[in-house]
Amino acid sequence: MMNTLLDTFGTSLTKRLLSRVALPGLLFVACCSWFAAAGHARVLDFAAYSSEVDLLWSQTRTAPLALLIAAVSTAIAAGVIASLLGRGVHRVWIMRLSWDDLPPNSKRSRPFRRGGKRWIEWRRQRYSARNRKRGVQPPRNYRPQCTTAIGDAFRLIGTRIDAQYGLSANAAWPRLVLLVNADTRSLVDEAYQRYRSDTILAAWSLLLLPWSALSWPAALIGTAGLVTAHLRARASSTALATIVESVFDVHQLPLAASVGIEVSQGRLTRTEGNHITDILTKRAQTPSSRTAQT
């Protein structure tokens, strides 16, 4: 049994290493070598580039294995860097730029307050204009507060869950993962992996941009990659957020039953949701004690 598990894990790890690190890394190494050899003037001179590759191969003919190992090692290192940089891209996309809760002279908000407020106000104006056309008026805390719509899609998961059920999404999600079946977990994981691949695409594009100093196609490829990654991430983040919210909607009753909360109206009320949050965060409060405190 253990050998089977190890074999399965090893196969899965190898596939992920090849598909997400090694193969994109080899493509990156090939592009960088092309940029370095071609420069600005010989971008389309593939014959000259081919001759330089042949010359390099002839010079290292006695050690082709070493050249191959160097290329693969560089590709894997670039893949690891891209994976880490992808996490940074995610952080930038979800960065919150709303400082409404900070005092005007706060040192934390001073460096970015002016630009951040202008950007957020522009996004909020567009958001309000779209809602006026639809004839709806969402709650105030539904307004944009992050650098991108990607960040707001993730932020609104917790905001909507709290507004509807009085639940803390951060506290309830680990418990829901234990309650849902394997198909649901697979659906969430697939949606997350799609979004994750978009962040890594943006990271690869950022790694290409510095090479534009040597060859202008790097700027075109890097910029096109960034635009494509952002557009794809907007769609994949919205899909992921919708799936996560749906998990809360469909499994609210099993969550309540798992912590011993009786649902009185066939679905969670805010009072019951607040009580569940108290249990999950180990506050040990009852609805009556919460009411007494408020």
N, C-alpha and C positions, 0 to 999 in steps of 0.2 A: 504493500500500500504506500509506504513512504517513498520507495523508489519510483513508483508511478507518479506521485505528486511532484517529486524532484524533477523527473523527466518532463512533465507537463510545464512546470515553472521554468525550466531551462529553455524549452522550446519557445514559450511565450516571451521570455526575456530576450532571446536571440532575435526573434521576429521584430520586437520593438526596437532593439538596438540597430538592426539593419534598416528598418523603414523610417525611423525618426532621427537617427543620428548618423550612421555610416553613409547611407546613400545620399541624403541631402548634403552631407559634409563633402563627399567626393565631388558632387556637382559644384559646390562652392569652391573647392580647390581648383577644379578645372576652369571655372570662370575667372578666378583670381590669377591663375597662370596666364590665361588669355589676355586679361587686362594688362598684366605686367609686360608680356611679350609684345603685344600689339601697340600699346600706347594710344595716343590720340590720332596719329596719322595713319596707322596701318590696321585699323579696326577690321576692315573687310578684306585684308590681304591674307586669306587663309593659307595660301601656298607658302608664304614666308613663315607663317606660324608653324605649319606642318614641317618645314625644313628645320626650324629651330628645335622642335620636339625630336625629330630624327637625330639631330646633332647631340642633343642631351642624352638620348638613349644610347647612342654609339659611345659616348664618353663614359657612360655607366654600365656598359654592356657586361662587364665582369661582375657587377653586383646588382642585377635587376631586382633581386629579392629585397635588398636593402632599400632601393628606391620605392618599391611597392609598399614596404612596411612604413616608410616615411610618409607616403601619401595617405595611407589608411590611418596612421596615427594622427596626422594633421587633420584629417576629415573628422575623426572621432572627437578630437579636442575642440574643433570648431562647432561640432554638434552639441557638445556639452555647454559651450559658451552660449550658443543660440538658445538652448533650453533654459538656462539661467536668465538670459536677457529677456526671454519671453515672459517670465514672471514679472520682470520690471515693466514690460509693456502693459501687462495686465494691471499693475499698480497705477500706472499713469492713466490708463483708460477709466479706472474706477475712482480716481482721486476726487475727493469732495472739495468743492470750491466755494461752498456757502458758509460764510462767517457771520450769519445773522445773530448767532448766539454769543459772539465775542465782542468785547468792548472796542470802541473805535481806535483806541491807542494800544491795542494788544500787539506785543512784539511778534507773536506767532503769525499774525495776519498781515503785518506791515509790508513785507517784501512783495507779496502777491495780491494784496487787497485790491488795488486799482484795476489791474488787468483781469483778475479773477472775477471781480464784480461785473465788469463790462461784459465779459464772456457769458457769465451766468444770466445777466439781464437780457442779453441778446437771445439766448436759448429760451428763456422764459417768455419773451415776447412772441417768439415763433410758436411755442407751446400754447400760449393763450389764444393766438390767432387761429390755430388749428381747432381748438376746442370751441371757439365762437362759431366757426363754420359748421361744426357738428351740432351746435346747440346744447352743449354740455358744460358743466362747471365742476370739475373734480375738486377734491379737498386741497387745501393750501399746501399740505406737506407732500402732495403728489407732484409738485412743480420740480423742474430740473434743479439739481444741486451738485452734480458731478461734472467732470470735464467733458464727458461724452454721454451719448444715449446708452452706451454699453454699461457704464457705471450706474446710471439711473435704473436700468432694467434690473440689475442685481439688487440695488438698494430698495427698490419698491417691493421686492419679495417680502422682506420683513415688515415694511410699512403696511402693505395690504393685509398680511396675515394678522398683524396686530389690530388693524381697524376692523376686520371681519370677525375674528375669533378671540381677540385679547391674548393671543399666544405670542411668546417669544420664539421667533423662527430659529434663532441660533441655539436655543436650549432644546427645542422640540425636534430639530432635524436629526441628530444622532439617534434618537429613540425611534423615529419613523423609519430610518434605514434598517433597523432591526426588525420592524414589523412588516415591511413590504416584502413581496415575493421576489424571486430571482429575476423574473422578467422585468419588473419595474426597476430594480436596481440596474439591470443591463441597459434599459432605456435611458435612465439618468446618466449612466457612465458614457454611453455613446454620444449623448448630447454634449456632455462635458468635454469629451475627447475632440469633438468637432470644434468647439470653441478654443480648446487648448491648441489645436493645430493652427488656428488663425493667429493666435498670439506668437507662435513660433515662426510662422510665415513673416509676420512683421519684424521679428528679431533677425531673421536671415536678410531681410531687406535693409535693415539698419546696418548690418555688418558689411553689406555691399557698398553702401554710400561712400565711405572713406576712399574706396578705390577709384572714385570718379576723378580724384586728383591725377591719376595715372591714365585713365581711359574714360572718355565721356559716356560710353554705353552703360557703365556702372551706375551713373546718375539716373538714366532712364529706367533701367531694370529695377533699381532700388525704389525709386519713386512709384513706379507702377505696382511693385509688390506691396508697398505700404498702403496705397489706396485700395488695392484689392483685399488686403488683409483686414482693413478697417471695415469695408463694406460687408465682407463675409462675417466678421465678428459681430456686427450689429444684428445680422439675421440669426447667427448661432446663439448669441447671448439672449436674445428675445425668446428663442425656442427653448433654451435651457431654463430660463426663468419661468416660462409657462408650464413646463413639465414639473418643476419643483413645486410651484403653487398648486398644480393639479394633484400632486401627491398629498399635500395638506388637505385639499378639499375632499379627496376620496377616502383618506385614512384618518380623518379626525375622530370618528367614533372608536375605532380600535385603539387609538392613542389614549382617549379618555378612559376606556375600559382597562387599559394596561396599568394605569395608575390609580384605579378605583374611583373614578369620578363618574357619577350618574348624570346622563344627559337628559334634561327635562323636556326639551322641545324638538327632539329628533335630530338636532344638530347642536354644535357648541354655541353657547352664548358667550358674551365677553366676560361675564362673571365666572363662568365655568372655565373659560380659557385662562383667565388670570389665576384661578386656583391651580390649574395644571402647571402653569409657569412657576408658581410658588413651590410646588412639589418638585419639579424638575431642577430648579435652582437651589433646592434644599432650604428655602426660607421658612418652611414649617408654619405657614400662615393658613388660616381658614377664611372663607368668605366673610364670616362675621367679624373676625379680627381685622381683616383688611378694611371693612366698612367702618369699624370703630376708629381706625387710624386716620382715615380720610375725613 
